[in-house]
C-alpha cells in the first residue's frame, strides 16, 4: 500500500466514523495541515532542467489515425506530455522560478527496444547541462514504456419497465512506466532514481461492441492524457503543500465542555484549551478523555504534533473510542512524514 493511499485511507475511515457521531457529541472543524515533499531538493533550488534522453525524431507526430500511429510516435507523444505534467507540477511551487526542457535525441538509434533503461548521465554532461541552463537540479527521463489495451464487455441491466437491457462497453487502458533520475550538479549527488508507473482507463457505451470501441478516445489523445497526469503525479513528490482537512472535537457531556465549545466556535481556541486542560485531569474518565482529545486538536492546530500525539494517547487510554484510535493513526502518519522528510533534514 502506497504512503499516499494509506494516509488518505486513514483520513477517510476517520471522517467516516466521526460523521456518525458528530451531530450528537462532536463538532467538525477544518484545519490546515502541512504535507512535506517526499523528495528534498538542495536549498535555494529555483531553476530545474528536465532532460528527455529518449526523443527520436519521426516527423509525423501530428498524424492521428487511430490504428496508424507507430510506437515511436506514441512514445514521443507520451514524452512530451509527461514532461508537461512534470513542468506544471513544479511551477505550482512558489519556490521554483524556471523549468527548462532539453530534448536529447535517443541514443540507441539502431533499436526500437522500448524496454531499455539508459545508464546515468556522467557528471561532465550534467555539469554542462547545468551550466548552460543555469539550473540547480537536473531531472532526466531515462526509460519509458507505454502500452495500450482494448477490450470489451457486455453489461446486463433492467430498466424501469422490467425490460432486459444489454450494454456494450468498450475499454481502453493505457499503462505507463517511466524511469527518472534526479541530480544535484553542484554536489555531484544522485538525489534519487525512481520508477513511476500508473494505469489509466476509459470506458464507453455502444449498441454494438464495435460502436462501443469507436466511442473511446483516440489512442493519441488517451496516451497524451495518461502521460500528462503521470508526470504531474510524479512531480508532486517534490512539492510541499498545505491542505485543509476536517478534524473533530467534543462539545457535550459536561457543562464546561459546552462552555468551551462556545469559545471554540468564536475561534478562541486558547481560552477553550484552558477549560479542556483542567477537564483532562478530572475524575470522570469519559469527560477527561473528551477534553484530552480536544487538547490534541489544539496542539495539532499549532503544529505541535508530539504534544498532539501525547494528548490523543491520553484520550484513548481513558476511553478507547474507535474515533480517537483513528485520529491516533492520522497523527502517527503525519509525524512519520515529518521525521522522514522534514525534521531529519534540518
C-alpha positions as CSV (number, residue, x, y, z in Angstrom):
1,X,0.0,0.0,0.0
2,X,1.5,3.4,-1.0
3,X,2.1,6.1,1.5
4,X,-0.3,8.5,-0.1
5,X,-3.1,5.9,-0.3
6,X,-2.5,4.7,3.3
7,X,-2.6,8.3,4.6
8,X,-5.8,9.2,2.9
9,X,-7.4,5.9,3.9
10,X,-6.8,6.8,7.5
11,X,-8.5,10.2,6.9
12,X,-11.4,8.5,5.1
13,X,-12.0,6.0,7.8
14,X,-11.5,8.6,10.5
15,X,-14.0,11.1,9.0
16,X,-16.5,8.3,8.2
17,X,-16.6,7.2,11.9
18,X,-16.8,10.8,13.1
19,X,-19.7,11.6,10.8
20,X,-21.8,9.0,12.6
21,X,-21.5,10.8,15.9
22,X,-20.8,14.5,15.1
23,X,-24.5,15.5,15.3
24,X,-24.6,14.2,18.9
25,X,-21.4,14.9,20.8
26,X,-18.9,16.4,18.5
27,X,-18.3,19.3,16.1
28,X,-16.3,19.3,12.9
29,X,-13.7,22.0,12.3
30,X,-11.4,22.4,9.2
31,X,-7.7,22.9,9.9
32,X,-4.7,23.4,7.6
33,X,-2.0,20.8,7.7
34,X,1.4,20.8,6.1
35,X,2.3,18.0,3.8
36,X,6.1,17.9,3.2
37,X,7.6,16.9,-0.1
38,X,8.8,13.3,-0.4
39,X,12.0,14.4,-2.2
40,X,14.2,17.2,-0.8
41,X,15.8,19.5,-3.3
42,X,19.0,21.3,-2.4
43,X,18.5,24.6,-0.6
44,X,17.9,27.6,-2.9
45,X,16.7,25.5,-5.8
46,X,15.0,27.9,-8.2
47,X,15.7,26.5,-11.7
48,X,15.2,22.9,-12.8
49,X,16.2,21.4,-16.1
50,X,14.3,18.4,-17.4
51,X,16.3,16.3,-19.9
52,X,14.5,14.0,-22.3
53,X,17.0,11.4,-23.4
54,X,14.6,9.3,-25.3
55,X,13.3,11.5,-28.1
56,X,13.5,10.1,-31.6
57,X,12.5,12.5,-34.5
58,X,9.9,10.9,-36.8
59,X,8.3,13.9,-38.4
60,X,4.7,12.7,-38.2
61,X,3.7,13.4,-34.6
62,X,0.5,15.1,-35.8
63,X,-0.7,12.0,-37.7
64,X,-3.7,10.9,-35.6
65,X,-5.3,7.9,-37.5
66,X,-6.5,5.6,-34.7
67,X,-4.6,2.5,-35.8
68,X,-1.8,4.0,-37.8
69,X,0.4,5.7,-35.2
70,X,3.6,3.8,-34.8
71,X,5.4,3.1,-31.5
72,X,8.0,5.8,-31.9
73,X,5.3,8.5,-32.4
74,X,3.3,7.2,-29.4
75,X,6.4,7.3,-27.2
76,X,7.3,10.8,-28.4
77,X,3.7,12.0,-27.6
78,X,4.0,10.4,-24.2
79,X,7.4,12.0,-23.5
80,X,6.1,15.4,-24.5
81,X,3.0,15.3,-22.3
82,X,4.8,13.5,-19.4
83,X,7.2,16.5,-19.2
84,X,4.3,18.9,-19.5
85,X,2.8,17.3,-16.4
86,X,6.1,17.5,-14.5
87,X,6.6,21.1,-15.6
88,X,3.1,22.1,-14.4
89,X,3.6,20.4,-11.0
90,X,6.9,22.1,-10.5
91,X,5.5,25.5,-11.4
92,X,2.8,25.0,-8.7
93,X,5.6,25.5,-6.1
94,X,6.3,29.1,-5.1
95,X,10.0,28.2,-4.9
96,X,10.5,27.3,-8.5
97,X,11.2,30.2,-10.8
98,X,12.0,28.4,-14.0
99,X,11.7,25.0,-15.6
100,X,13.7,24.3,-18.8
101,X,13.1,21.3,-21.0
102,X,16.0,19.9,-23.0
103,X,15.4,17.4,-25.8
104,X,18.2,14.9,-26.5
105,X,17.9,12.6,-29.5
106,X,17.5,9.0,-28.5
107,X,21.0,7.5,-28.0
108,X,20.2,3.9,-29.1
109,X,19.1,4.8,-32.6
110,X,19.6,1.3,-34.0
111,X,17.0,-0.3,-31.9
112,X,13.3,0.0,-31.2
113,X,13.6,-1.7,-27.9
114,X,11.5,0.5,-25.6
115,X,12.2,-1.6,-22.5
116,X,15.8,-0.3,-22.3
117,X,16.9,1.7,-19.4
118,X,19.6,4.2,-20.1
119,X,22.7,4.4,-17.9
120,X,23.0,7.5,-15.7
121,X,24.4,10.7,-17.2
122,X,28.0,11.3,-16.4
123,X,28.9,14.2,-14.3
124,X,30.6,16.2,-17.0
125,X,27.4,16.1,-19.1
126,X,25.3,17.0,-16.1
127,X,27.7,19.9,-15.3
128,X,27.5,21.1,-18.9
129,X,23.7,21.0,-18.9
130,X,23.5,22.8,-15.6
131,X,26.0,25.5,-16.6
132,X,24.3,26.0,-20.0
133,X,20.8,26.4,-18.4
134,X,21.9,27.8,-15.0
135,X,19.9,25.0,-13.3
136,X,20.1,23.9,-9.7
137,X,18.7,20.4,-10.3
138,X,18.7,18.2,-13.4
139,X,16.0,15.6,-13.9
140,X,16.4,13.1,-16.7
141,X,14.0,10.7,-18.3
142,X,16.0,7.5,-18.8
143,X,13.3,5.0,-19.6
144,X,9.7,4.9,-20.7
145,X,7.3,2.1,-21.6
146,X,3.8,2.9,-22.9
147,X,1.3,0.2,-23.6
148,X,-2.4,0.3,-24.5
149,X,-5.0,-2.4,-24.4
150,X,-8.5,-2.5,-25.9
151,X,-11.2,-4.8,-24.5
152,X,-15.0,-5.1,-24.4
153,X,-17.6,-6.4,-22.1
154,X,-21.4,-6.8,-22.0
155,X,-23.3,-5.5,-19.0
156,X,-26.8,-6.7,-18.2
157,X,-29.3,-4.3,-16.6
158,X,-33.1,-3.9,-16.0
159,X,-34.9,-0.7,-16.8
160,X,-37.9,0.8,-15.1
161,X,-40.3,-1.3,-17.3
162,X,-38.5,-4.5,-16.3
163,X,-37.1,-4.9,-19.8
164,X,-33.8,-6.7,-20.1
165,X,-31.0,-4.5,-21.4
166,X,-27.6,-5.4,-22.5
167,X,-25.0,-2.6,-22.7
168,X,-21.9,-3.0,-24.8
169,X,-18.8,-1.5,-23.1
170,X,-15.6,-0.6,-24.7
171,X,-12.5,-0.3,-22.5
172,X,-9.2,1.4,-23.3
173,X,-6.3,1.0,-20.8
174,X,-3.0,2.9,-21.0
175,X,-0.1,1.6,-18.9
176,X,2.9,3.9,-18.5
177,X,6.2,3.2,-16.7
178,X,8.9,5.9,-16.5
179,X,12.4,5.9,-15.1
180,X,13.6,9.2,-13.7
181,X,16.9,10.3,-12.2
182,X,17.3,13.5,-10.2
183,X,20.8,15.0,-9.9
184,X,22.4,17.7,-7.8
185,X,25.0,19.1,-10.2
186,X,26.9,21.2,-7.6
187,X,27.5,18.3,-5.1
188,X,27.6,15.7,-7.9
189,X,25.0,13.7,-6.0
190,X,22.2,11.4,-7.3
191,X,19.2,12.6,-5.3
192,X,17.0,9.7,-6.4
193,X,16.4,7.1,-9.0
194,X,12.6,6.5,-9.3
195,X,10.4,4.2,-11.3
196,X,6.9,5.7,-11.7
197,X,4.1,3.5,-13.1
198,X,0.4,4.1,-13.5
199,X,-2.6,2.7,-15.4
200,X,-5.4,4.9,-16.6
201,X,-8.5,3.5,-18.3
202,X,-11.6,4.8,-20.2
203,X,-15.0,3.1,-20.7
204,X,-17.6,3.9,-23.3
205,X,-21.1,2.5,-24.2
206,X,-22.5,1.5,-27.5
207,X,-25.3,-0.5,-29.0
208,X,-22.7,-2.9,-30.5
209,X,-19.2,-3.9,-29.4
210,X,-17.8,-2.1,-32.5
211,X,-19.6,1.2,-31.7
212,X,-18.6,0.9,-28.0
213,X,-14.9,0.7,-29.1
214,X,-15.4,3.6,-31.6
215,X,-16.7,5.8,-28.8
216,X,-13.5,5.5,-26.9
217,X,-10.9,8.4,-27.1
218,X,-8.4,8.3,-29.9
219,X,-5.3,6.4,-28.9
220,X,-3.2,9.5,-29.3
221,X,-5.4,11.5,-27.0
222,X,-5.6,8.8,-24.4
223,X,-1.8,8.4,-24.3
224,X,-1.4,12.2,-24.1
225,X,-3.8,12.5,-21.1
226,X,-2.3,9.4,-19.3
227,X,1.2,10.7,-19.7
228,X,0.3,14.2,-18.6
229,X,-1.3,13.0,-15.3
230,X,1.6,10.6,-14.7
231,X,4.1,13.4,-15.0
232,X,2.0,15.6,-12.7
233,X,1.6,12.9,-10.0
234,X,5.3,12.0,-10.2
235,X,6.4,15.6,-9.7
236,X,4.0,16.3,-6.9
237,X,6.5,14.3,-4.8
238,X,8.8,17.3,-5.0
239,X,6.2,19.9,-3.8
240,X,5.3,20.7,-0.2
241,X,1.8,22.0,0.2
242,X,-0.8,23.0,2.7
243,X,-4.1,21.1,2.8
244,X,-7.4,21.7,4.5
245,X,-8.7,18.6,6.4
246,X,-11.6,18.1,8.8
247,X,-11.0,17.4,12.5
248,X,-13.5,17.0,15.3
249,X,-13.7,18.0,19.0
250,X,-16.1,17.1,21.8
251,X,-18.8,19.6,22.7
252,X,-21.1,17.8,25.1
253,X,-21.1,15.6,28.2
254,X,-20.2,18.3,30.7
255,X,-21.3,21.9,31.2
256,X,-17.7,23.1,30.9
257,X,-17.4,21.2,27.6
258,X,-20.4,23.3,26.3
259,X,-18.8,26.5,27.6
260,X,-15.5,25.7,25.8
261,X,-17.4,24.8,22.7
262,X,-18.9,28.3,22.5
263,X,-15.4,29.7,22.8
264,X,-14.1,27.4,20.1
265,X,-17.0,28.5,17.8
266,X,-15.7,32.0,18.3
267,X,-12.2,30.8,17.4
268,X,-11.0,31.5,20.9
269,X,-9.1,28.2,20.9
270,X,-6.6,29.1,23.6
271,X,-9.3,30.1,26.0
272,X,-11.2,26.9,25.3
273,X,-8.0,25.0,25.9
274,X,-7.7,26.3,29.4
275,X,-11.0,24.7,30.2
276,X,-10.2,21.4,28.4
277,X,-6.8,21.1,30.2
278,X,-8.5,21.2,33.6
279,X,-11.2,18.7,32.5
280,X,-8.5,16.4,31.0
281,X,-7.2,15.7,34.6
282,X,-10.6,15.4,36.2
283,X,-12.1,12.3,37.9
284,X,-14.5,11.4,35.2
285,X,-12.6,9.3,32.6
286,X,-15.1,9.8,29.8
287,X,-15.0,13.6,30.2
288,X,-11.3,13.6,30.7
289,X,-10.9,11.6,27.5
290,X,-13.0,14.0,25.5
291,X,-11.1,17.0,26.9
292,X,-7.7,15.4,26.2
293,X,-8.8,14.7,22.6
294,X,-9.7,18.4,22.3
295,X,-6.3,19.3,23.6
296,X,-4.8,17.1,20.9
297,X,-6.7,19.1,18.3
298,X,-5.4,22.5,19.6
299,X,-1.9,21.1,19.7
300,X,-2.2,20.0,16.1
301,X,-3.6,23.3,15.1
302,X,-0.4,24.9,16.4
303,X,1.7,22.3,14.5
304,X,2.9,20.7,17.8
305,X,2.5,17.2,16.6
306,X,4.3,15.5,19.5
307,X,2.0,17.2,22.0
308,X,-1.0,16.3,19.9
309,X,0.0,12.7,19.9
310,X,0.5,12.6,23.7
311,X,-2.9,14.1,24.3
312,X,-4.5,11.7,21.9
313,X,-2.8,8.8,23.6
314,X,-4.1,10.0,26.9
315,X,-7.6,10.3,25.5
316,X,-7.5,6.8,24.2
317,X,-6.1,5.3,27.4
318,X,-9.0,6.8,29.3
319,X,-11.8,5.8,26.9
320,X,-11.0,3.6,24.0
321,X,-13.2,5.1,21.3
322,X,-12.7,4.0,17.8
323,X,-12.8,7.6,16.5
324,X,-9.9,8.5,18.8
325,X,-7.9,5.4,17.7
326,X,-8.3,6.5,14.0
327,X,-7.1,10.0,14.9
328,X,-4.1,8.5,16.6
329,X,-3.3,6.8,13.3
330,X,-3.5,10.1,11.4
331,X,-1.2,11.8,13.9
332,X,1.3,8.9,13.8
333,X,1.4,9.1,10.0
334,X,1.9,12.9,10.0
335,X,4.8,12.6,12.4
336,X,6.3,9.8,10.3
337,X,6.2,12.1,7.3
338,X,7.8,14.9,9.2
339,X,10.5,12.8,10.6
340,X,11.3,11.3,7.2
341,X,11.1,14.5,5.0
342,X,11.4,17.5,7.3
343,X,12.9,17.1,10.8
344,X,15.8,14.9,9.9
345,X,16.9,17.2,7.1
346,X,17.4,20.3,9.3
